[in-house]
Amino acid sequence: MDRPRIVSALNFILALTALALIGLTLYSAYFGVFPDGIQRSAHLLMIFVLVTAYALRDTFDADRPHSSYPGLKRFFAVLMMTGGLVAVGHQLVNFEAINNRYGAITQYEVYLGVLLIIALFDACRRTIGWPIVLLASAFILYGLFGNYLPSPFGHRGYSVQRVMSQVYLGGGGIFGTPLGVSATFVTGVVVLGALLEKTGAGQVLMDIATALTGRLRGGPAKAAVVGSSLMGMISGTAVANVLTTGPISIPLMRKSGYNKEAAGAIEAVASTGGQLMPPVMGAAAFIMAEFTETSYLTIAKAAFLPAVIYYAVLLAMVHFEAVRRNIPVLRDAGSTIDWASILKRAYLLAPLPIFISMLLNGYSIMLSSFWAIVAASLVSFLSRESALTPARLIETAQAASRAVIPVALACAAAGVIIGIITLTGIGLKFSTLVVLLSGGSLPVALVLTMLTCLVLGMGLPTAAAYILVATLVAPALVDLGVGLLAAHLFVLYSAMLSSITPPVALAAYAAASIADGNPLKIALLACKFGMAAFAVPYFFVYDPSILGIDVTVTQIGVSFVTAILGGVCASAAIIGFFKGRLTLMTRLGFAVLAICFLTSDWRLDLAAGLALAALIYVVTRATFPQNQQAGAQPASIKSKGDLK
């Protein structure tokens, strides 16, 4: 077997399919979207080809360990792709006939539906992992055998034909709204992010972040936070953010004194929040726009201040930890920043203001991303180092397609779950159960909802996790009086934070691969550093002014400031340091003030502000003489007690 020729052929297939996938998206963005059956089927068909080609190429890679039966693995991969292509191709070729039957399913389409589900689950297993496969399988089993369950979760029972009609042919199944979002909005924005990264705009953002934090205590960690927030604007996924900024920030953090678990944890938390940072945000934001029937621009505006609060609170956590460990400034770690060099490359960021300005002027996400992609391509030729040559174009298309694969498959698998939820009505039952268990108490309902989101979101990409929890638990919050957008942002935050929540913490695992640390320890430390961030969703539920909906600028400003003050108080209470080590009573005082800032009552906020000023005065006076002894001894990579 001529291994090099086969690998070359597979690389050609990958490049051609990636270009076709991107080409379909850009064509649709400029000339208009095809009918749903065509757009979504063509999108999923190319995803199957990409997944199989990557799987086959891996089996021919001489540098990768293989099982004793590579031929069997190749046969199985081709078999799954063939099944998936046949089932999806039937939808693509016969979509008009299927639409004319209004969902009526034939016997051979039942077999095609089963075949597609098996192929889809195999593709998910290869790219995302087993959790979403097991979860979607559990929902299918529930649809088939839920009639044997007791009330309130039981239903009247559905045949295989009825389930396949809903999941395979129905508009609320595999080819439903989530896959439609992936085939249109998400792919265009992912291409923009990949293009900005390939041309060097991502490095410019990281250099800016490092320059802004280089003279601050714990600068490398703060650079990771700021850099991840900026990179989140163009990447939109936690794992991709970790893999992009982590190789730069984690070694810098370790050099300045953080141990490998702490460095990985800070990067994981910082990268997770990038999914909430406009203008790009994550795929879940586009799905939210469809679910809530709200424009993406409205969602981006509402998410902006909460995202800033998230990173402000994380910066506070990092700062207090740096004080505790006596971490030196970045300049002491031997790093210098050349602002002139950064400004010379700032033109690479031009596509971002184009994208934002078009959104603000009412253009669609697809068209805005299209012209931003055009702008990124044009400005790349202003420098030989960033010029989008044919080779770089193919690399960009492949990078974008690899980023789209898990999103598209997650959306398709989530479509299976949504189809069963719609068919059986389990979503309404679940929401009713949350309301009953909470006894009508909003605080209890919020805690139950967050715990549910964290559990259901473990091991899932944020987009898939959001789809699941938005369908199951968001209606419960709306029933308790929470605004629609606030409820969906709450569950999005909660599902997003599952990326750092043990035992399955995807962002922490990605950071562990770079930091060469223990994934579980990194996940636990990430929860510590992200603890105050877990409180951010509660702020905008109790004080929706932060979302900027139907309120004055003054109200928004007051809510924003009090939310940050509350987060800083929570950070100090968790870390146990401010200017120096806090006593048990002062830590308790900061914790109480954090809760007080949570309310929207201006009188309580004013009282909490005065109390905070007094507490800071007391703490500063008490710790100032001991500032040199308050933290641990100067940190180093070899310090044994670091961050345990």
N, C-alpha and C positions, 0 to 999 in steps of 0.2 A: 504493500500500500504506500503510495507516494504521499507521505504526510505533508511536506511543504506545499504541494499543489492543492491539496484538499483545504489546508488552512488558508491559502491565498484565495481559493474560490469562496470559502465562507466569509472571509474579510470583504470580498467584493459584494457578496449578498448583503452583508451587514451595512456597508456603505450605501449601496443602492436603495435598500429598504429605508434606512434612516433619512436619506435625501427625499424619498417619496413621501414619508410620513411628514417631514417638515414642509415639503412642497404642497401637500394637500392642505395643511393648516394655513399656510400663507396665502394660497389661492382662495381658500374660503374666507379669510380675513378681508381680502380686498374685493373679491367679486361676489361674495355671499355664500352662506352655508347651504350645503346640499340638504335634501330631505333627511330627516332623522335616521331612517332605516339605512340609507346609503352612507352618510357621514360616520355614524357610529360603528357600523359593520366594517367599513373600510379601515377605520382606525384600529379596531380590535384585531382584524385580520393581519395587519402589518405588525402589531404587537406580538402575535403568535409567531410570526416568522422570525422576528428579532430574538425572542426568548429561545427558540429552538436553535437558531444559528449560533448564539452564544453558548448554549449547552453543548452543542456538537463541537465547537471550536475548543472548548475546555477539555473535551475527551482526547483531542489530538495534541494538546499542549504538552510537550515533553517535560516542561518544568513543573508540572502539577502532578501530585500523587493520584493514582487512579485505582479503581477496584480491579479485581481479577477478571471481570467480565465487561470490558469497555464496549465490545460489540453489542452486548445486550442493552447497555445503557443508550447507545446510539440508536438502536432499533426502537427502543421504547420512546425516546425523544421524538423521532420521526413519526412514530405511530400517533403520539399525542398531538403533534402538530397537524398531521393529516386529518385527524378527527375534528380538531378545532377549526381548521380551514374549511372543511366540508360543511360543518354546522353553521359557521359564520357566513360562508359563501352562499348558502341557501337563503339566508336573510338578505344578503346583498343583492342577489340576482332576482329574487322573487318578492321583494318588499311590497310591490303594488298588489300582488295577488293576496299576500298575507293581510295587508290592510283592508282589502275588500271583504275578507272573511271575518273581520272584527274580532280576531282572537280565537276563532274556532280552530282547533288543532287536529291534524290528521295523525294516523297511527305512526307513520314513518317519522313525522316531526317530533313525536314523543321520544323516539330513539335518538334523533338528532339533538334534542334538548339534553338528554342524559349524557350523550357523547360530549357536548359542549361543556357541561358542568364538570365532567371528569377532566377534560383537557384544561379548562380554566383553573381548576384546583391544582393540577400538576404544575402549571405555569406559576401560580401563586407560591406553591411550595418551593420552587426553584429560586424565586426572586425575593419574596417577602418573608417566607417562613411558614411554619405550621399553624400558628395561632389563628389567622384569619380563615384558613382551610377548616380547622376544627370548629370554629364558631359558625361559619356558613353551613357546614354539614349538620351541626346541631339544629339550626333553624329549618333545614330541609326535613330532617327527621321529625321535628315538631309539626311541620305542616302535614306530614304523612300520618303520624301516630299521636298527635296532640289530643285526639278524642279520648285517649285512655288516661289522660291526666285529670286530676280533680279540679273542681272550680276554685278559684276564678280563672285558672290558666288553661283549662281544657277548651276544646272547640268541637264542632260537629264532625270533623274529619274530612279529608280531601283525598281524592284519588291521585294516582301518578299523573294521569292525563290532565287533571285540573291544575296540579302544581306546575307541570311543565308548560301548560298554557300561560300561566301567570309569569313564570320565571324566564321562559325562553321566548315566547311570542309577545307577552304583555309589555306595554310601554313602561311599566313600573318595575321590570325585572332587570336582567343583565344589560339590556339595551336601553335602560331608563336614563333619567336625568343625570346621575353621577357620571356615567360613561360619556354622556353628551357634553358635560362640562370639561372632561378630560380631552375630548376630541376637538374642542374649540378653544375655550379660554386658556386652560392650563397649558396646553402644548405651546401656544404662542408665547406666553410669558416665560415658560421654561427655555424656549429658544433664545429669547432676549437675555435671560440670565446667563446661559451658556456662552452666548456671544460676548457679553460684557466680561465674563471671566477669561475667555480665550484671548481677547484683545488687551487684557491687562488692567481693566477697570477695577477688578476685584483687589488687585495688589495696591492700586492707588487708594482705595478705601481703607485697607489695612494700614498703609503708611500714614494716612491721615489720623487714624485712631491711635497709632503708636506715638505720633507726634503730639497729639493732644494730651496724652497721659504720661509721656516720658518723664516729666519732672515731678510726678506724684508718687506718694508712697504706694508700693504694690503696683507700680505702673504696668508691668506685663499682664497682670490679671485684669486691670482696668482696660488695657488695650484690647484684651480678648473680649471684654464685655462690649465696648464701643465698636470694635471691629465686627463682631458678630451681629450687632444691631444694624450696622451699615450693610454688611453682606446679606443680611436677611432681606433687605430691599430688593436684591437681585436673585437670590437663590430660593428662599421660601420653604425649604425643608430642613428639619433639624439635623439629620444625618449628613446631608450634603454640606450644610453649614459647618459642622464639626470637621469634616474631611477637607474643607477649603481653608478655614482659618486655623484649625488645630495644629497643622504642621508648622505654622509660624509662631502661634501664641504659646503652645504647650512647652516647647523647648525654652522659650524666653522665661516663662514662669518658673520652670525648674532651675534655670540658671540663677534666678534672683532669690531662690530660697524655698519655694513651694515644693513639697514632695510630689511624686508622680500621680498619686491618687487625687490630691487636692487640685493639681493643675488640670487633670482630666475632668474633674467634677465641675470646676468653674467654667471650663469650655463647653461642657454639655449643657449646663443651665443657660449660659449666654446664647448658645446656638439654638436652643429650643424656642426662645422668645422671638427669634427672627421670623417665625411663621406669622407673627402678629404685626410686623412692622410694615406699614405702607411705604411705597405705593404698590409693591408686588404682592406681599404677604404670601400665604401658602395656598395650596389648592383648595383647602377647606373654605376659604373666604369666598371663592367663586361659587362653590356649592351652596354656601349659606345665602348668597344672593338669589339663587334659584329657589331655595326652600322658603325663604321669608318674603319672596317677591319684592325684594328691595334692590335698588341699584348698587352696583359694586362701589361706586364713589361714596355713597352714603355709608356703607359698611367701612370703607377705608377711613373716612372722617371719624366715625364713631370709635374705631379701633386705635386711632393714632395716640391719643392721650393715655389710654390704658397701657399701650406698648411702651410709651415713654416712662410711665410710672413703674412698669415691670423692670426696665433697665436701671432706672434711678434707684429703686430698692435694691437691686442686685449690686449696683455700685457701692451702696452703703454697706451691704454685707461684706463685700470684698475689702472695702476700706477698713472696717472694724477688725476683720481677720488679719489684715496687713499690720494694723496697730498691735494686735495681740501677738503676732509672730515677729514684729519688728523687721518687716520686710523692707529692704532698701529701695530707693528710687531706681527707675530703669536706667538712668544715666550712669549710676554706679555699677550696673551690670554690663557696661561696656557698649551700650547701643547709642548711636547718634542718628539724627534724622536731618535730611537735607530738604528744607522746604522748597528751595528753588527747583529741585528735581521733581517734587510732587506737583508743583504748579505747572511745570512744563508738560506733565502728562494728564493734567486735569481735563483736557479736551475729550478724553476717553469717556468721561461721565456725562457728556452732552445728551445721550439718549434718554437719561432719566428725567430731566426737566421737560423734554419733548413728550414723553409718556404721560407725565403728571399733568402738563398743561392741556393735552388733548382730552384727558379724562375730565378735567375741570370744565372744559368747554363742551361737554356733553357727547363726545365721541364714544363709540363702543370700546370695550376692552380689547377686542380682536383688532380693530383698526388702529387703536392707539399703539398696541404692541407691534403691529406691522410697520408703522412708520418709525417707531423707535428702533426696530431691527434694521430698517433701511439706513437710519442715521448712524447706528453703530457700525454698519458695514462701511459706510462712506468715510467716517472719521478714522477708521482703522488705517486707511491708506495715507494718513498724514505722517506716518512713521513706518520705516521699514520693519522695525521690531514688532509692530502690532498689525501690519497689513494682513488682510484676510485673503491669503493666497488660496488656490484650490485645495492644497493639502490641509490648510487650517480650516477651510470651509467644511471639508469632510469630517475632520476631527470634531468641529463644533456640532455638526449634525449628529454624529455618533454620541457625543457627550450629552446632547439634549435628549436624544432618543433613549439613552440609558436612564436618564432622570425621569422620563415620561413612563417607562415600563412599569415600575412599581405603582405609580399613581393610577395608571389606566387599569391595571389588574386589580388593584384595591377597589377602584370604583365599580368594576364589573362584578367582583365578588360581593361588594356591599349591595349591588343591585339585587343579587340573590336574596340577601337578608331583607331588604326593603320589600321585595315581592312577597315574601312569606309574611312579613309584618302586616302588609296591606291586606293580604288574603285572609289572615286569621284574626286580625284586630287585636293582636297581642300588645301593640303600642298603646292603645287606649287603656287596656287592662293594667299595663305596667305603670302608666302615669297615675291611674286611679289608686294603685297600690302605694305609690310614693306619697300621695296626698293622705291616704289613710294612715300609713305608718308615721307620718309626721304630725298627725293630729291637727292638721291645718296650720301648723306653726311654720312660718317661712324659714327661720334659722335652721330648724331641724331638717326641713325639706332641702335646703341648700347643702347641708352637710351630707345628707343621704344621696343627693344628686351627684355631688363631687366624688364621693366614694364609688358610686356606681360607674361614673365616667372613668375613673382611674382603673377600676377592675376591668371593665369592658374594653378599655383602650389599650391594655397591656399587650405589647407585641404587634400592635396594628399601626400602620401609618396614620398620621393625624387625620387625613382626609377620610379614610375608612372609619376611624374611631368617631369622628364628628358625625358622619352620616348615621351611624348606629345610635349614638346617644341623642342626636337631634330628633330622631324618630321616636325613641323610647321615652326619654325623660324630660326633654325641653317642654312638651305640652303641660307637664305637671306644674312647672314653674309659672307658665302663663296662666294656668287655672288658679294659682295662688296670688295673682295680681302683678307678677313681674312683666315688664314690657317685652314684646316679642323679640326685639333686637338684643336687649339686655339678657334675656333668657338664653338665646342662641350663642351670644358671646360668652356667657358663663359656662355653658357646656363645652364650647370650643376650647376655652382656657383649660378646663378640667381635663378634657381628652388630650390636649397638647401636653400637659404636665405628666401624662403617663409615660412620655418618652424618657423621663428621668426617675420614674418610680419603680423600685424593685418589686418582684424579681426579674421582670422583663423590662429593661430600660434601653431602648434602641440607641438613643443618643449617648448614653453612658458607655455602651458596648463599643460604639464607634470611637469615642474618646479613649477608651482603654486600649484599642488597637494602636493608637498613636503614642500614648503615654507609656505603653508597656506596663500597665498597672492592673490591679485586680478589678474586674468589672463590677462585682457586687459592692466592693468598698467605694468605688467611684460613684455608683448609684446612690449609696447611702449618704455619702458626702454631698452629692448633688441635691438630695432632698434637704439637707441641712442648709446649704447655700440658697436653695430655692424656697425655703420655708416661708419667708416673708412674701415671696411672689405668689404662693398659694392663696394668700389673703387678698390679692388684687381683685379677683372676680367679685368678692363680696363688697368691695368698695363701690363698684358701679351698679350693683344690684340695689344697695341701700341709698346710693346717691347717683342717680342716672344722669345728673348734670355733667359728669365726666365724659359721657358719650356725646355731649353737645347737641342734644335733640330738644328742640323747642324751649331753649333756655337762653338767658342773656349771657354776654361775654363775662360779666362780673361773676355770675353764678358758676360759670365754667372755671374761671380763674380760682375762685375760693375752693371749689371742690378739688381741683387739681393740686393746689398747694397743700390742703389738709390731707389728701390721700398720700402724697409724698412724705409729709411729716409723720403720718401714721406708719408708713412703711419703714421709715428710718428708725422710729421708736421700736418697732417690732424687730428690726435688725439688731439694734443695740441689745435688746433683751435676749435674743437668741445667742448672739456671740458672747455677750457678757463683758464687752469692752466699749468704751466711748473714747475719752482722752486717755483713759487707763482702765484698769480692772474695775468692774462694777461690783458692789456688794449685793447680797441677795435682795435687800429692800429696794435699792435703786433699779435693779433689773425688773423687779415686780412693778415699780413705778412706771418704767418705760412700757411694760406690757399693758398696764391699765390705760395709759395714755393712747397707745395704739388702738385699743378698742374704742376709746372715746372719739378718736378722729374718724372712726368708721361711720358714725351717724351723719345725717344731713342737717342736724339742728345747729344753726350758726352760733347759738348761745353756748352750747356744749363745746363746739369747736373753739370758741374764743376762750372759754375757761381752760380747755386742754392746752391751748397755745400758751397761756400765761403760766400754767403749771409746768409745761415743758421748759419754758425759759428759766423758771426758778430751779427746776431739776438740773438743767445743764449748768447753771451757775454753781449749784452745790457740788455736782460731780466734778466740774473743772477745778474748783477750789480745793476739793479733797484730793484730786489726783495729780495736780500740777507739780507739787514738790517731788512726786514719785515717778514722773513721766519717763525718766531714763530706766527705772526698774519695773515699770508697770507691765510691759510686754515680756515675752520670753526673750532669751538671749538671741542675738542676731541669728537669723535663720541661715541655714546652709543646706545644701543637698544632702549632706550626711547626717543632719539632725535626726535623732532616732525618735523623739517624741512628737514629731511634727504632725499636727492635725489628727490626732487620734480621737 
